[in-house]
Amino acid sequence: MILDKLKQRIRRRFYTDLLFVVATTAAVFAWLGNIDMLELIYHYSREYESWELDELVPTGFYLILALCFFSIRRWRDVQTLSRLSEEQSLRHSITRYPNRRALDRLLVSKVRQSDFPLTLLMIDIIGLRQATMNYGLSMGDELQEKVMQQVSERLHSNELLGHWSSEQLMLFAPAINDDRRRELKQAIGNLSISLSPEGPADIHFICVSVVVESRAKLKLGLEQLEDALYLSHARYIREV
């Protein structure tokens, strides 16, 4: 939402500035025509030849070319920085995996019709917040990296993992069959991570999935996925 508003604001400023440039250029042209600027330069260049006033025109023409070259290079620099900033905004600051903004963009605008039926898996990381509170932020960052590494090792090349929230992951798996979906859920659900090799598991995983048949049912599928994760999380807490 904020990005869309910023784009609209930049677009309005572009047209406003363009209108200003055109209007002021026309006004300056009319004013210079009334006072015959080039004729004045020619007259004074003859009268005050030592001032080299006749060189103003070629020098000004060169200055315009130089400024155009400078502007093009700065515009390319801005484009590069813009692409870099956009890429950074789509990645998690710690793990460098796609964040929710990237996943939202993928689901809204990048999913092709051939990707359906689309399998989405949501993973709840149990114990991450408590481990961070007990052992500090640096340990929490290390655990996040370890979590993403452990889950990624179970994925195929066409399956994308990203952060949905601080303790939830989203797995995007287009056009996989039911066997692969059950295999993923079981593999991720059986994962556990310990802070020390001999200690008990500090991190556990809950994994739920939904199969979305078409783009029109994508929003409903996400709602069902979040409801299923909430129920699974509540059931896990009761059992523990």
C-alpha positions in Angstrom: 0.0 0.0 0.0 2.8 2.5 1.0 4.8 1.5 -2.1 1.7 2.1 -4.4 1.1 5.5 -2.8 4.7 6.4 -3.3 4.6 5.4 -7.0 1.5 7.5 -7.5 3.2 10.5 -5.8 6.3 10.1 -8.0 4.1 9.9 -11.1 2.2 13.1 -10.2 5.5 14.9 -9.5 6.8 13.7 -12.9 3.9 15.2 -14.8 3.9 18.4 -12.7 7.7 18.9 -13.3 7.3 18.2 -17.0 4.5 20.7 -17.3 6.6 23.3 -15.4 9.6 22.7 -17.7 7.4 23.1 -20.9 5.6 26.2 -19.6 8.8 28.0 -18.4 10.6 27.1 -21.6 7.8 28.6 -23.7 7.9 31.7 -21.4 11.6 32.1 -21.7 11.5 31.6 -25.5 8.9 34.4 -25.8 10.9 36.7 -23.5 14.2 36.1 -25.3 12.4 36.7 -28.6 11.2 40.1 -27.5 14.6 41.3 -26.5 16.4 39.7 -29.4 19.0 38.0 -27.2 21.3 36.7 -29.9 21.3 40.1 -31.6 22.3 41.7 -28.3 25.1 39.2 -27.8 26.3 39.8 -31.3 26.1 43.6 -30.8 28.0 43.6 -27.5 30.5 41.0 -28.7 31.5 43.5 -31.4 31.5 46.4 -28.9 33.3 44.6 -26.2 35.4 42.1 -28.1 37.8 41.5 -25.3 35.0 39.9 -23.2 34.6 37.0 -25.8 30.8 37.2 -25.6 30.4 35.5 -28.9 31.7 32.3 -27.3 28.7 32.1 -25.0 26.6 30.2 -27.6 29.0 27.4 -28.4 30.0 27.1 -24.7 26.3 26.9 -23.7 25.7 24.3 -26.3 28.6 22.2 -25.0 27.3 22.7 -21.4 23.9 21.3 -22.4 25.6 18.2 -23.9 27.7 17.7 -20.8 24.7 18.1 -18.5 22.8 15.6 -20.6 25.6 13.1 -20.3 25.9 13.7 -16.6 22.1 13.3 -16.2 22.0 10.0 -18.1 24.8 8.6 -15.9 23.1 9.7 -12.7 19.8 8.3 -13.9 21.4 4.9 -14.5 22.9 5.1 -11.0 19.5 5.8 -9.5 18.0 2.9 -11.5 20.7 0.6 -10.2 20.2 1.7 -6.6 16.4 1.4 -7.0 16.7 -2.2 -8.2 19.1 -3.0 -5.4 16.8 -1.4 -2.8 13.8 -3.3 -4.2 15.7 -6.6 -4.0 16.7 -5.9 -0.4 13.2 -5.0 0.6 12.0 -8.5 -0.7 14.5 -10.5 1.5 14.6 -11.3 5.2 17.3 -9.2 6.8 18.9 -12.2 8.6 18.5 -15.2 6.4 18.2 -13.5 3.0 15.3 -15.7 2.1 12.2 -14.1 0.5 10.0 -12.3 3.0 6.2 -11.9 3.1 6.3 -9.0 0.7 8.1 -11.1 -1.9 5.6 -14.0 -1.3 2.6 -11.7 -1.6 4.0 -10.4 -4.9 4.6 -13.9 -6.1 1.1 -15.1 -5.2 -0.6 -12.0 -6.6 1.2 -11.3 -9.8 3.7 -14.0 -10.7 1.7 -17.2 -10.4 0.9 -18.7 -13.8 -2.1 -20.7 -14.7 0.1 -23.7 -15.4 1.2 -23.6 -11.7 -2.3 -24.8 -10.6 -3.2 -26.9 -8.7 -0.9 -25.0 -6.4 0.3 -26.5 -3.1 1.0 -24.1 -0.2 2.5 -25.2 3.0 2.7 -23.1 6.2 5.2 -24.0 8.8 5.0 -22.9 12.5 8.3 -22.7 14.3 7.6 -23.8 17.9 10.1 -22.5 20.5 12.0 -19.9 18.5 10.6 -16.9 20.5 11.4 -18.6 23.8 14.9 -19.6 22.7 15.5 -16.0 21.7 14.3 -14.7 25.0 16.4 -17.2 26.9 19.6 -16.9 25.0 19.6 -13.5 23.3 19.1 -12.1 19.8 22.3 -13.4 18.4 21.2 -17.0 19.2 17.8 -16.2 17.8 19.4 -15.1 14.5 21.6 -18.2 14.4 18.5 -20.4 15.0 16.6 -18.7 12.2 19.5 -19.4 9.8 19.6 -23.0 11.0 15.9 -23.4 10.6 16.0 -22.2 7.0 18.9 -24.5 6.2 17.2 -27.5 7.7 13.9 -27.0 5.9 15.6 -26.0 2.6 17.5 -29.3 2.5 14.2 -31.1 2.2 13.1 -29.1 -0.9 13.3 -29.7 -4.6 14.5 -27.0 -7.0 11.0 -25.9 -8.0 9.9 -25.3 -4.4 10.3 -21.9 -2.8 10.6 -21.2 0.9 10.1 -17.8 2.5 9.2 -16.0 5.7 5.5 -15.4 6.3 5.9 -13.9 9.8 8.5 -13.9 12.6 7.7 -17.5 13.5 6.0 -18.8 10.4 7.3 -19.9 7.0 5.5 -20.4 3.7 6.4 -23.0 1.2 5.4 -22.4 -2.4 5.2 -25.7 -4.3 3.5 -25.5 -7.7 2.0 -28.5 -9.4 3.3 -31.2 -7.0 1.3 -34.4 -6.5 -0.2 -35.7 -3.2 2.6 -38.1 -2.5 5.2 -35.3 -2.6 2.9 -33.0 -0.4 2.6 -35.7 2.2 6.3 -36.4 2.1 7.1 -32.7 2.6 4.7 -32.4 5.6 6.1 -35.5 7.2 9.8 -34.5 6.7 9.3 -31.0 8.0 7.0 -32.1 10.9 9.7 -34.6 12.0 12.4 -31.9 12.1 13.8 -30.7 15.5 16.7 -28.4 16.3 18.7 -28.5 19.5 21.0 -25.7 20.8 23.5 -28.3 21.9 24.2 -31.7 20.5 23.4 -33.5 23.7 20.5 -31.4 24.8 16.8 -31.8 24.2 15.2 -30.3 21.1 14.4 -26.6 21.5 12.7 -26.0 18.1 9.8 -28.1 16.8 7.8 -27.7 13.6 4.1 -27.8 12.7 3.3 -28.1 9.0 -0.1 -27.8 7.3 -0.9 -27.6 3.7 -3.7 -26.7 1.3 -4.1 -27.3 -2.4 -5.5 -24.3 -4.4 -7.2 -25.4 -7.6 -7.3 -22.0 -9.4 -6.3 -18.3 -9.0 -9.8 -17.4 -8.0 -9.6 -19.6 -5.0 -6.2 -18.3 -3.9 -7.4 -16.0 -1.2 -9.7 -18.6 0.2 -6.9 -21.1 0.2 -4.7 -18.8 2.3 -7.4 -18.3 4.8 -7.9 -22.0 5.1 -4.2 -22.5 5.5 -4.0 -20.0 8.4 -7.0 -21.5 10.1 -5.5 -25.0 9.8 -2.2 -23.8 11.3 -4.0 -22.1 14.2 -5.9 -25.4 15.0 -2.8 -27.5 14.7 -0.8 -25.1 17.0 -3.6 -25.2 19.6 -3.7 -29.0 19.4 0.1 -29.2 19.9 0.0 -26.9 22.9 -2.8 -29.1 24.5 -0.8 -32.3 23.9 2.4 -30.8 25.4 
